[in-house]
Amino acid sequence: MDLCNWRGRPRSSHNLRRRVCPSRTQRPSSFGGAHRDASELQDTGARIASIRDAEMKNMDDYVRAFSEIGPLLDNYDRHLQRITDLYNEARERDKRLLRVERLYRRPHLTNWESMSEILDITRALSKVMRQETSIIQNMALLRVGTNAVLA
């Protein structure tokens, strides 16, 4: 611990209480990772949405768009899994019996339930987008097979 006052400046010698400087406190590594993963999940989701919302006029446009979405979905699922793992870890930590905070506050069960529902819905949407991508790829293969038979 550093000897500092509440502004992060060195303490004078007359006040010997030890206190951690706010500027020097380290957050757990998962804290920064959660924000980074959430931000990257949001960015990837926005890229997927912009590709899906683009005006597609024919089958080639759909095939091209959904071939771009495939790798983005892999990235999206990886970040979603990381966020889910952090959520589960935090929820388990909140359930522990010997936490001092539990004596002073009630657990926020509705927050945990809401977050759980949000993660479930997000996973379901990802699964649907994967199915759409698979269907479009199958349609493209069917189209190529049909064109080969006709030629």
Phi and psi in radians as a Rosetta constraint file:
Dihedral C 1 N 2 CA 2 C 2 CIRCULARHARMONIC -1.622 0.35
Dihedral N 2 CA 2 C 2 N 3 CIRCULARHARMONIC 2.644 0.35
Dihedral C 2 N 3 CA 3 C 3 CIRCULARHARMONIC -1.611 0.35
Dihedral N 3 CA 3 C 3 N 4 CIRCULARHARMONIC 1.865 0.35
Dihedral C 3 N 4 CA 4 C 4 CIRCULARHARMONIC -2.654 0.35
Dihedral N 4 CA 4 C 4 N 5 CIRCULARHARMONIC 2.840 0.35
Dihedral C 4 N 5 CA 5 C 5 CIRCULARHARMONIC -1.569 0.35
Dihedral N 5 CA 5 C 5 N 6 CIRCULARHARMONIC -3.092 0.35
Dihedral C 5 N 6 CA 6 C 6 CIRCULARHARMONIC -1.168 0.35
Dihedral N 6 CA 6 C 6 N 7 CIRCULARHARMONIC -0.276 0.35
Dihedral C 6 N 7 CA 7 C 7 CIRCULARHARMONIC -1.617 0.35
Dihedral N 7 CA 7 C 7 N 8 CIRCULARHARMONIC 0.013 0.35
Dihedral C 7 N 8 CA 8 C 8 CIRCULARHARMONIC 1.516 0.35
Dihedral N 8 CA 8 C 8 N 9 CIRCULARHARMONIC 0.155 0.35
Dihedral C 8 N 9 CA 9 C 9 CIRCULARHARMONIC -1.616 0.35
Dihedral N 9 CA 9 C 9 N 10 CIRCULARHARMONIC 2.728 0.35
Dihedral C 9 N 10 CA 10 C 10 CIRCULARHARMONIC -1.028 0.35
Dihedral N 10 CA 10 C 10 N 11 CIRCULARHARMONIC 2.454 0.35
Dihedral C 10 N 11 CA 11 C 11 CIRCULARHARMONIC -1.310 0.35
Dihedral N 11 CA 11 C 11 N 12 CIRCULARHARMONIC 2.630 0.35
Dihedral C 11 N 12 CA 12 C 12 CIRCULARHARMONIC -1.326 0.35
Dihedral N 12 CA 12 C 12 N 13 CIRCULARHARMONIC 2.799 0.35
Dihedral C 12 N 13 CA 13 C 13 CIRCULARHARMONIC -1.210 0.35
Dihedral N 13 CA 13 C 13 N 14 CIRCULARHARMONIC -0.323 0.35
Dihedral C 13 N 14 CA 14 C 14 CIRCULARHARMONIC -1.368 0.35
Dihedral N 14 CA 14 C 14 N 15 CIRCULARHARMONIC -0.290 0.35
Dihedral C 14 N 15 CA 15 C 15 CIRCULARHARMONIC -1.958 0.35
Dihedral N 15 CA 15 C 15 N 16 CIRCULARHARMONIC 1.877 0.35
Dihedral C 15 N 16 CA 16 C 16 CIRCULARHARMONIC -1.766 0.35
Dihedral N 16 CA 16 C 16 N 17 CIRCULARHARMONIC 0.127 0.35
Dihedral C 16 N 17 CA 17 C 17 CIRCULARHARMONIC -1.153 0.35
Dihedral N 17 CA 17 C 17 N 18 CIRCULARHARMONIC 2.390 0.35
Dihedral C 17 N 18 CA 18 C 18 CIRCULARHARMONIC -1.541 0.35
Dihedral N 18 CA 18 C 18 N 19 CIRCULARHARMONIC 2.434 0.35
Dihedral C 18 N 19 CA 19 C 19 CIRCULARHARMONIC -2.600 0.35
Dihedral N 19 CA 19 C 19 N 20 CIRCULARHARMONIC 2.500 0.35
Dihedral C 19 N 20 CA 20 C 20 CIRCULARHARMONIC -1.399 0.35
Dihedral N 20 CA 20 C 20 N 21 CIRCULARHARMONIC 2.301 0.35
Dihedral C 20 N 21 CA 21 C 21 CIRCULARHARMONIC -1.185 0.35
Dihedral N 21 CA 21 C 21 N 22 CIRCULARHARMONIC 2.319 0.35
Dihedral C 21 N 22 CA 22 C 22 CIRCULARHARMONIC -1.049 0.35
Dihedral N 22 CA 22 C 22 N 23 CIRCULARHARMONIC -0.600 0.35
Dihedral C 22 N 23 CA 23 C 23 CIRCULARHARMONIC -1.267 0.35
Dihedral N 23 CA 23 C 23 N 24 CIRCULARHARMONIC -0.296 0.35
Dihedral C 23 N 24 CA 24 C 24 CIRCULARHARMONIC -1.885 0.35
Dihedral N 24 CA 24 C 24 N 25 CIRCULARHARMONIC -0.023 0.35
Dihedral C 24 N 25 CA 25 C 25 CIRCULARHARMONIC -1.228 0.35
Dihedral N 25 CA 25 C 25 N 26 CIRCULARHARMONIC 2.468 0.35
Dihedral C 25 N 26 CA 26 C 26 CIRCULARHARMONIC -1.866 0.35
Dihedral N 26 CA 26 C 26 N 27 CIRCULARHARMONIC 2.289 0.35
Dihedral C 26 N 27 CA 27 C 27 CIRCULARHARMONIC -1.464 0.35
Dihedral N 27 CA 27 C 27 N 28 CIRCULARHARMONIC 2.731 0.35
Dihedral C 27 N 28 CA 28 C 28 CIRCULARHARMONIC -1.040 0.35
Dihedral N 28 CA 28 C 28 N 29 CIRCULARHARMONIC 2.607 0.35
Dihedral C 28 N 29 CA 29 C 29 CIRCULARHARMONIC -1.066 0.35
Dihedral N 29 CA 29 C 29 N 30 CIRCULARHARMONIC -0.547 0.35
Dihedral C 29 N 30 CA 30 C 30 CIRCULARHARMONIC -1.217 0.35
Dihedral N 30 CA 30 C 30 N 31 CIRCULARHARMONIC -0.407 0.35
Dihedral C 30 N 31 CA 31 C 31 CIRCULARHARMONIC -1.097 0.35
Dihedral N 31 CA 31 C 31 N 32 CIRCULARHARMONIC -0.908 0.35
Dihedral C 31 N 32 CA 32 C 32 CIRCULARHARMONIC -1.165 0.35
Dihedral N 32 CA 32 C 32 N 33 CIRCULARHARMONIC -0.613 0.35
Dihedral C 32 N 33 CA 33 C 33 CIRCULARHARMONIC -1.131 0.35
Dihedral N 33 CA 33 C 33 N 34 CIRCULARHARMONIC -0.646 0.35
Dihedral C 33 N 34 CA 34 C 34 CIRCULARHARMONIC -1.126 0.35
Dihedral N 34 CA 34 C 34 N 35 CIRCULARHARMONIC -0.760 0.35
Dihedral C 34 N 35 CA 35 C 35 CIRCULARHARMONIC -1.141 0.35
Dihedral N 35 CA 35 C 35 N 36 CIRCULARHARMONIC -0.710 0.35
Dihedral C 35 N 36 CA 36 C 36 CIRCULARHARMONIC -1.134 0.35
Dihedral N 36 CA 36 C 36 N 37 CIRCULARHARMONIC -0.793 0.35
Dihedral C 36 N 37 CA 37 C 37 CIRCULARHARMONIC -1.124 0.35
Dihedral N 37 CA 37 C 37 N 38 CIRCULARHARMONIC -0.715 0.35
Dihedral C 37 N 38 CA 38 C 38 CIRCULARHARMONIC -1.113 0.35
Dihedral N 38 CA 38 C 38 N 39 CIRCULARHARMONIC -0.722 0.35
Dihedral C 38 N 39 CA 39 C 39 CIRCULARHARMONIC -1.136 0.35
Dihedral N 39 CA 39 C 39 N 40 CIRCULARHARMONIC -0.770 0.35
Dihedral C 39 N 40 CA 40 C 40 CIRCULARHARMONIC -1.186 0.35
Dihedral N 40 CA 40 C 40 N 41 CIRCULARHARMONIC -0.622 0.35
Dihedral C 40 N 41 CA 41 C 41 CIRCULARHARMONIC -1.095 0.35
Dihedral N 41 CA 41 C 41 N 42 CIRCULARHARMONIC -0.760 0.35
Dihedral C 41 N 42 CA 42 C 42 CIRCULARHARMONIC -1.109 0.35
Dihedral N 42 CA 42 C 42 N 43 CIRCULARHARMONIC -0.773 0.35
Dihedral C 42 N 43 CA 43 C 43 CIRCULARHARMONIC -1.109 0.35
Dihedral N 43 CA 43 C 43 N 44 CIRCULARHARMONIC -0.770 0.35
Dihedral C 43 N 44 CA 44 C 44 CIRCULARHARMONIC -1.138 0.35
Dihedral N 44 CA 44 C 44 N 45 CIRCULARHARMONIC -0.725 0.35
Dihedral C 44 N 45 CA 45 C 45 CIRCULARHARMONIC -1.071 0.35
Dihedral N 45 CA 45 C 45 N 46 CIRCULARHARMONIC -0.675 0.35
Dihedral C 45 N 46 CA 46 C 46 CIRCULARHARMONIC -1.156 0.35
Dihedral N 46 CA 46 C 46 N 47 CIRCULARHARMONIC -0.695 0.35
Dihedral C 46 N 47 CA 47 C 47 CIRCULARHARMONIC -1.130 0.35
Dihedral N 47 CA 47 C 47 N 48 CIRCULARHARMONIC -0.735 0.35
Dihedral C 47 N 48 CA 48 C 48 CIRCULARHARMONIC -1.084 0.35
Dihedral N 48 CA 48 C 48 N 49 CIRCULARHARMONIC -0.785 0.35
Dihedral C 48 N 49 CA 49 C 49 CIRCULARHARMONIC -1.087 0.35
Dihedral N 49 CA 49 C 49 N 50 CIRCULARHARMONIC -0.713 0.35
Dihedral C 49 N 50 CA 50 C 50 CIRCULARHARMONIC -1.163 0.35
Dihedral N 50 CA 50 C 50 N 51 CIRCULARHARMONIC -0.624 0.35
Dihedral C 50 N 51 CA 51 C 51 CIRCULARHARMONIC -1.194 0.35
Dihedral N 51 CA 51 C 51 N 52 CIRCULARHARMONIC -0.764 0.35
Dihedral C 51 N 52 CA 52 C 52 CIRCULARHARMONIC -1.170 0.35
Dihedral N 52 CA 52 C 52 N 53 CIRCULARHARMONIC -0.580 0.35
Dihedral C 52 N 53 CA 53 C 53 CIRCULARHARMONIC -1.448 0.35
Dihedral N 53 CA 53 C 53 N 54 CIRCULARHARMONIC -0.141 0.35
Dihedral C 53 N 54 CA 54 C 54 CIRCULARHARMONIC -1.131 0.35
Dihedral N 54 CA 54 C 54 N 55 CIRCULARHARMONIC 2.637 0.35
Dihedral C 54 N 55 CA 55 C 55 CIRCULARHARMONIC -1.342 0.35
Dihedral N 55 CA 55 C 55 N 56 CIRCULARHARMONIC 2.019 0.35
Dihedral C 55 N 56 CA 56 C 56 CIRCULARHARMONIC -1.940 0.35
Dihedral N 56 CA 56 C 56 N 57 CIRCULARHARMONIC 2.178 0.35
Dihedral C 56 N 57 CA 57 C 57 CIRCULARHARMONIC -1.754 0.35
Dihedral N 57 CA 57 C 57 N 58 CIRCULARHARMONIC -0.469 0.35
Dihedral C 57 N 58 CA 58 C 58 CIRCULARHARMONIC -2.476 0.35
Dihedral N 58 CA 58 C 58 N 59 CIRCULARHARMONIC 3.125 0.35
Dihedral C 58 N 59 CA 59 C 59 CIRCULARHARMONIC -1.096 0.35
Dihedral N 59 CA 59 C 59 N 60 CIRCULARHARMONIC -0.639 0.35
Dihedral C 59 N 60 CA 60 C 60 CIRCULARHARMONIC -1.070 0.35
Dihedral N 60 CA 60 C 60 N 61 CIRCULARHARMONIC -0.655 0.35
Dihedral C 60 N 61 CA 61 C 61 CIRCULARHARMONIC -1.112 0.35
Dihedral N 61 CA 61 C 61 N 62 CIRCULARHARMONIC -0.741 0.35
Dihedral C 61 N 62 CA 62 C 62 CIRCULARHARMONIC -1.114 0.35
Dihedral N 62 CA 62 C 62 N 63 CIRCULARHARMONIC -0.782 0.35
Dihedral C 62 N 63 CA 63 C 63 CIRCULARHARMONIC -1.094 0.35
Dihedral N 63 CA 63 C 63 N 64 CIRCULARHARMONIC -0.778 0.35
Dihedral C 63 N 64 CA 64 C 64 CIRCULARHARMONIC -1.096 0.35
Dihedral N 64 CA 64 C 64 N 65 CIRCULARHARMONIC -0.802 0.35
Dihedral C 64 N 65 CA 65 C 65 CIRCULARHARMONIC -1.100 0.35
Dihedral N 65 CA 65 C 65 N 66 CIRCULARHARMONIC -0.824 0.35
Dihedral C 65 N 66 CA 66 C 66 CIRCULARHARMONIC -1.305 0.35
Dihedral N 66 CA 66 C 66 N 67 CIRCULARHARMONIC -0.366 0.35
Dihedral C 66 N 67 CA 67 C 67 CIRCULARHARMONIC -1.253 0.35
Dihedral N 67 CA 67 C 67 N 68 CIRCULARHARMONIC -0.473 0.35
Dihedral C 67 N 68 CA 68 C 68 CIRCULARHARMONIC -1.327 0.35
Dihedral N 68 CA 68 C 68 N 69 CIRCULARHARMONIC -0.545 0.35
Dihedral C 68 N 69 CA 69 C 69 CIRCULARHARMONIC -1.265 0.35
Dihedral N 69 CA 69 C 69 N 70 CIRCULARHARMONIC -0.570 0.35
Dihedral C 69 N 70 CA 70 C 70 CIRCULARHARMONIC -0.887 0.35
Dihedral N 70 CA 70 C 70 N 71 CIRCULARHARMONIC -1.001 0.35
Dihedral C 70 N 71 CA 71 C 71 CIRCULARHARMONIC -1.119 0.35
Dihedral N 71 CA 71 C 71 N 72 CIRCULARHARMONIC -0.559 0.35
Dihedral C 71 N 72 CA 72 C 72 CIRCULARHARMONIC -1.157 0.35
Dihedral N 72 CA 72 C 72 N 73 CIRCULARHARMONIC -0.622 0.35
Dihedral C 72 N 73 CA 73 C 73 CIRCULARHARMONIC -1.146 0.35
Dihedral N 73 CA 73 C 73 N 74 CIRCULARHARMONIC -0.618 0.35
Dihedral C 73 N 74 CA 74 C 74 CIRCULARHARMONIC -1.073 0.35
Dihedral N 74 CA 74 C 74 N 75 CIRCULARHARMONIC -0.800 0.35
Dihedral C 74 N 75 CA 75 C 75 CIRCULARHARMONIC -1.108 0.35
Dihedral N 75 CA 75 C 75 N 76 CIRCULARHARMONIC -0.757 0.35
Dihedral C 75 N 76 CA 76 C 76 CIRCULARHARMONIC -1.048 0.35
Dihedral N 76 CA 76 C 76 N 77 CIRCULARHARMONIC -0.826 0.35
Dihedral C 76 N 77 CA 77 C 77 CIRCULARHARMONIC -1.143 0.35
Dihedral N 77 CA 77 C 77 N 78 CIRCULARHARMONIC -0.630 0.35
Dihedral C 77 N 78 CA 78 C 78 CIRCULARHARMONIC -1.100 0.35
Dihedral N 78 CA 78 C 78 N 79 CIRCULARHARMONIC -0.788 0.35
Dihedral C 78 N 79 CA 79 C 79 CIRCULARHARMONIC -1.216 0.35
Dihedral N 79 CA 79 C 79 N 80 CIRCULARHARMONIC -0.649 0.35
Dihedral C 79 N 80 CA 80 C 80 CIRCULARHARMONIC -1.111 0.35
Dihedral N 80 CA 80 C 80 N 81 CIRCULARHARMONIC -0.703 0.35
Dihedral C 80 N 81 CA 81 C 81 CIRCULARHARMONIC -1.141 0.35
Dihedral N 81 CA 81 C 81 N 82 CIRCULARHARMONIC -0.698 0.35
Dihedral C 81 N 82 CA 82 C 82 CIRCULARHARMONIC -1.097 0.35
Dihedral N 82 CA 82 C 82 N 83 CIRCULARHARMONIC -0.765 0.35
Dihedral C 82 N 83 CA 83 C 83 CIRCULARHARMONIC -1.132 0.35
Dihedral N 83 CA 83 C 83 N 84 CIRCULARHARMONIC -0.723 0.35
Dihedral C 83 N 84 CA 84 C 84 CIRCULARHARMONIC -1.082 0.35
Dihedral N 84 CA 84 C 84 N 85 CIRCULARHARMONIC -0.735 0.35
Dihedral C 84 N 85 CA 85 C 85 CIRCULARHARMONIC -1.085 0.35
Dihedral N 85 CA 85 C 85 N 86 CIRCULARHARMONIC -0.762 0.35
Dihedral C 85 N 86 CA 86 C 86 CIRCULARHARMONIC -1.135 0.35
Dihedral N 86 CA 86 C 86 N 87 CIRCULARHARMONIC -0.683 0.35
Dihedral C 86 N 87 CA 87 C 87 CIRCULARHARMONIC -1.069 0.35
Dihedral N 87 CA 87 C 87 N 88 CIRCULARHARMONIC -0.828 0.35
Dihedral C 87 N 88 CA 88 C 88 CIRCULARHARMONIC -1.101 0.35
Dihedral N 88 CA 88 C 88 N 89 CIRCULARHARMONIC -0.690 0.35
Dihedral C 88 N 89 CA 89 C 89 CIRCULARHARMONIC -1.109 0.35
Dihedral N 89 CA 89 C 89 N 90 CIRCULARHARMONIC -0.762 0.35
Dihedral C 89 N 90 CA 90 C 90 CIRCULARHARMONIC -1.167 0.35
Dihedral N 90 CA 90 C 90 N 91 CIRCULARHARMONIC -0.677 0.35
Dihedral C 90 N 91 CA 91 C 91 CIRCULARHARMONIC -1.158 0.35
Dihedral N 91 CA 91 C 91 N 92 CIRCULARHARMONIC -0.720 0.35
Dihedral C 91 N 92 CA 92 C 92 CIRCULARHARMONIC -1.111 0.35
Dihedral N 92 CA 92 C 92 N 93 CIRCULARHARMONIC -0.706 0.35
Dihedral C 92 N 93 CA 93 C 93 CIRCULARHARMONIC -1.106 0.35
Dihedral N 93 CA 93 C 93 N 94 CIRCULARHARMONIC -0.634 0.35
Dihedral C 93 N 94 CA 94 C 94 CIRCULARHARMONIC -1.246 0.35
Dihedral N 94 CA 94 C 94 N 95 CIRCULARHARMONIC -0.417 0.35
Dihedral C 94 N 95 CA 95 C 95 CIRCULARHARMONIC -1.462 0.35
Dihedral N 95 CA 95 C 95 N 96 CIRCULARHARMONIC -0.234 0.35
Dihedral C 95 N 96 CA 96 C 96 CIRCULARHARMONIC -0.973 0.35
Dihedral N 96 CA 96 C 96 N 97 CIRCULARHARMONIC 2.512 0.35
Dihedral C 96 N 97 CA 97 C 97 CIRCULARHARMONIC -1.313 0.35
Dihedral N 97 CA 97 C 97 N 98 CIRCULARHARMONIC -0.608 0.35
Dihedral C 97 N 98 CA 98 C 98 CIRCULARHARMONIC -1.713 0.35
Dihedral N 98 CA 98 C 98 N 99 CIRCULARHARMONIC 0.692 0.35
Dihedral C 98 N 99 CA 99 C 99 CIRCULARHARMONIC -1.637 0.35
Dihedral N 99 CA 99 C 99 N 100 CIRCULARHARMONIC 2.303 0.35
Dihedral C 99 N 100 CA 100 C 100 CIRCULARHARMONIC -1.134 0.35
Dihedral N 100 CA 100 C 100 N 101 CIRCULARHARMONIC -0.660 0.35
Dihedral C 100 N 101 CA 101 C 101 CIRCULARHARMONIC -1.067 0.35
Dihedral N 101 CA 101 C 101 N 102 CIRCULARHARMONIC -0.508 0.35
Dihedral C 101 N 102 CA 102 C 102 CIRCULARHARMONIC -1.091 0.35
Dihedral N 102 CA 102 C 102 N 103 CIRCULARHARMONIC -0.439 0.35
Dihedral C 102 N 103 CA 103 C 103 CIRCULARHARMONIC -1.252 0.35
Dihedral N 103 CA 103 C 103 N 104 CIRCULARHARMONIC -0.452 0.35
Dihedral C 103 N 104 CA 104 C 104 CIRCULARHARMONIC -1.885 0.35
Dihedral N 104 CA 104 C 104 N 105 CIRCULARHARMONIC -0.248 0.35
Dihedral C 104 N 105 CA 105 C 105 CIRCULARHARMONIC -2.464 0.35
Dihedral N 105 CA 105 C 105 N 106 CIRCULARHARMONIC 2.726 0.35
Dihedral C 105 N 106 CA 106 C 106 CIRCULARHARMONIC -1.551 0.35
Dihedral N 106 CA 106 C 106 N 107 CIRCULARHARMONIC 2.572 0.35
Dihedral C 106 N 107 CA 107 C 107 CIRCULARHARMONIC -1.181 0.35
Dihedral N 107 CA 107 C 107 N 108 CIRCULARHARMONIC 2.540 0.35
Dihedral C 107 N 108 CA 108 C 108 CIRCULARHARMONIC -1.586 0.35
Dihedral N 108 CA 108 C 108 N 109 CIRCULARHARMONIC 1.355 0.35
Dihedral C 108 N 109 CA 109 C 109 CIRCULARHARMONIC -1.096 0.35
Dihedral N 109 CA 109 C 109 N 110 CIRCULARHARMONIC -0.651 0.35
Dihedral C 109 N 110 CA 110 C 110 CIRCULARHARMONIC -1.145 0.35
Dihedral N 110 CA 110 C 110 N 111 CIRCULARHARMONIC -0.598 0.35
Dihedral C 110 N 111 CA 111 C 111 CIRCULARHARMONIC -1.122 0.35
Dihedral N 111 CA 111 C 111 N 112 CIRCULARHARMONIC -0.776 0.35
Dihedral C 111 N 112 CA 112 C 112 CIRCULARHARMONIC -1.114 0.35
Dihedral N 112 CA 112 C 112 N 113 CIRCULARHARMONIC -0.747 0.35
Dihedral C 112 N 113 CA 113 C 113 CIRCULARHARMONIC -1.148 0.35
Dihedral N 113 CA 113 C 113 N 114 CIRCULARHARMONIC -0.726 0.35
Dihedral C 113 N 114 CA 114 C 114 CIRCULARHARMONIC -1.101 0.35
Dihedral N 114 CA 114 C 114 N 115 CIRCULARHARMONIC -0.779 0.35
Dihedral C 114 N 115 CA 115 C 115 CIRCULARHARMONIC -1.127 0.35
Dihedral N 115 CA 115 C 115 N 116 CIRCULARHARMONIC -0.682 0.35
Dihedral C 115 N 116 CA 116 C 116 CIRCULARHARMONIC -1.072 0.35
Dihedral N 116 CA 116 C 116 N 117 CIRCULARHARMONIC -0.750 0.35
Dihedral C 116 N 117 CA 117 C 117 CIRCULARHARMONIC -1.133 0.35
Dihedral N 117 CA 117 C 117 N 118 CIRCULARHARMONIC -0.718 0.35
Dihedral C 117 N 118 CA 118 C 118 CIRCULARHARMONIC -1.081 0.35
Dihedral N 118 CA 118 C 118 N 119 CIRCULARHARMONIC -0.782 0.35
Dihedral C 118 N 119 CA 119 C 119 CIRCULARHARMONIC -1.145 0.35
Dihedral N 119 CA 119 C 119 N 120 CIRCULARHARMONIC -0.671 0.35
Dihedral C 119 N 120 CA 120 C 120 CIRCULARHARMONIC -1.114 0.35
Dihedral N 120 CA 120 C 120 N 121 CIRCULARHARMONIC -0.768 0.35
Dihedral C 120 N 121 CA 121 C 121 CIRCULARHARMONIC -1.137 0.35
Dihedral N 121 CA 121 C 121 N 122 CIRCULARHARMONIC -0.718 0.35
Dihedral C 121 N 122 CA 122 C 122 CIRCULARHARMONIC -1.112 0.35
Dihedral N 122 CA 122 C 122 N 123 CIRCULARHARMONIC -0.721 0.35
Dihedral C 122 N 123 CA 123 C 123 CIRCULARHARMONIC -1.113 0.35
Dihedral N 123 CA 123 C 123 N 124 CIRCULARHARMONIC -0.713 0.35
Dihedral C 123 N 124 CA 124 C 124 CIRCULARHARMONIC -1.106 0.35
Dihedral N 124 CA 124 C 124 N 125 CIRCULARHARMONIC -0.728 0.35
Dihedral C 124 N 125 CA 125 C 125 CIRCULARHARMONIC -1.112 0.35
Dihedral N 125 CA 125 C 125 N 126 CIRCULARHARMONIC -0.704 0.35
Dihedral C 125 N 126 CA 126 C 126 CIRCULARHARMONIC -1.085 0.35
Dihedral N 126 CA 126 C 126 N 127 CIRCULARHARMONIC -0.711 0.35
Dihedral C 126 N 127 CA 127 C 127 CIRCULARHARMONIC -1.111 0.35
Dihedral N 127 CA 127 C 127 N 128 CIRCULARHARMONIC -0.730 0.35
Dihedral C 127 N 128 CA 128 C 128 CIRCULARHARMONIC -1.113 0.35
Dihedral N 128 CA 128 C 128 N 129 CIRCULARHARMONIC -0.741 0.35
Dihedral C 128 N 129 CA 129 C 129 CIRCULARHARMONIC -1.116 0.35
Dihedral N 129 CA 129 C 129 N 130 CIRCULARHARMONIC -0.639 0.35
Dihedral C 129 N 130 CA 130 C 130 CIRCULARHARMONIC -1.117 0.35
Dihedral N 130 CA 130 C 130 N 131 CIRCULARHARMONIC -0.718 0.35
Dihedral C 130 N 131 CA 131 C 131 CIRCULARHARMONIC -1.130 0.35
Dihedral N 131 CA 131 C 131 N 132 CIRCULARHARMONIC -0.721 0.35
Dihedral C 131 N 132 CA 132 C 132 CIRCULARHARMONIC -1.046 0.35
Dihedral N 132 CA 132 C 132 N 133 CIRCULARHARMONIC -0.772 0.35
Dihedral C 132 N 133 CA 133 C 133 CIRCULARHARMONIC -1.080 0.35
Dihedral N 133 CA 133 C 133 N 134 CIRCULARHARMONIC -0.742 0.35
Dihedral C 133 N 134 CA 134 C 134 CIRCULARHARMONIC -1.110 0.35
Dihedral N 134 CA 134 C 134 N 135 CIRCULARHARMONIC -0.745 0.35
Dihedral C 134 N 135 CA 135 C 135 CIRCULARHARMONIC -1.106 0.35
Dihedral N 135 CA 135 C 135 N 136 CIRCULARHARMONIC -0.779 0.35
Dihedral C 135 N 136 CA 136 C 136 CIRCULARHARMONIC -1.099 0.35
Dihedral N 136 CA 136 C 136 N 137 CIRCULARHARMONIC -0.719 0.35
Dihedral C 136 N 137 CA 137 C 137 CIRCULARHARMONIC -1.107 0.35
Dihedral N 137 CA 137 C 137 N 138 CIRCULARHARMONIC -0.723 0.35
Dihedral C 137 N 138 CA 138 C 138 CIRCULARHARMONIC -1.127 0.35
Dihedral N 138 CA 138 C 138 N 139 CIRCULARHARMONIC -0.683 0.35
Dihedral C 138 N 139 CA 139 C 139 CIRCULARHARMONIC -1.110 0.35
Dihedral N 139 CA 139 C 139 N 140 CIRCULARHARMONIC -0.677 0.35
Dihedral C 139 N 140 CA 140 C 140 CIRCULARHARMONIC -1.140 0.35
Dihedral N 140 CA 140 C 140 N 141 CIRCULARHARMONIC -0.734 0.35
Dihedral C 140 N 141 CA 141 C 141 CIRCULARHARMONIC -1.135 0.35
Dihedral N 141 CA 141 C 141 N 142 CIRCULARHARMONIC -0.699 0.35
Dihedral C 141 N 142 CA 142 C 142 CIRCULARHARMONIC -1.098 0.35
Dihedral N 142 CA 142 C 142 N 143 CIRCULARHARMONIC -0.717 0.35
Dihedral C 142 N 143 CA 143 C 143 CIRCULARHARMONIC -1.134 0.35
Dihedral N 143 CA 143 C 143 N 144 CIRCULARHARMONIC -0.750 0.35
Dihedral C 143 N 144 CA 144 C 144 CIRCULARHARMONIC -1.109 0.35
Dihedral N 144 CA 144 C 144 N 145 CIRCULARHARMONIC -0.728 0.35
Dihedral C 144 N 145 CA 145 C 145 CIRCULARHARMONIC -1.122 0.35
Dihedral N 145 CA 145 C 145 N 146 CIRCULARHARMONIC -0.690 0.35
Dihedral C 145 N 146 CA 146 C 146 CIRCULARHARMONIC -1.164 0.35
Dihedral N 146 CA 146 C 146 N 147 CIRCULARHARMONIC -0.748 0.35
Dihedral C 146 N 147 CA 147 C 147 CIRCULARHARMONIC -1.130 0.35
Dihedral N 147 CA 147 C 147 N 148 CIRCULARHARMONIC -0.623 0.35
Dihedral C 147 N 148 CA 148 C 148 CIRCULARHARMONIC -1.177 0.35
Dihedral N 148 CA 148 C 148 N 149 CIRCULARHARMONIC -0.661 0.35
Dihedral C 148 N 149 CA 149 C 149 CIRCULARHARMONIC -1.202 0.35
Dihedral N 149 CA 149 C 149 N 150 CIRCULARHARMONIC -0.700 0.35
Dihedral C 149 N 150 CA 150 C 150 CIRCULARHARMONIC -1.232 0.35
Dihedral N 150 CA 150 C 150 N 151 CIRCULARHARMONIC -0.480 0.35
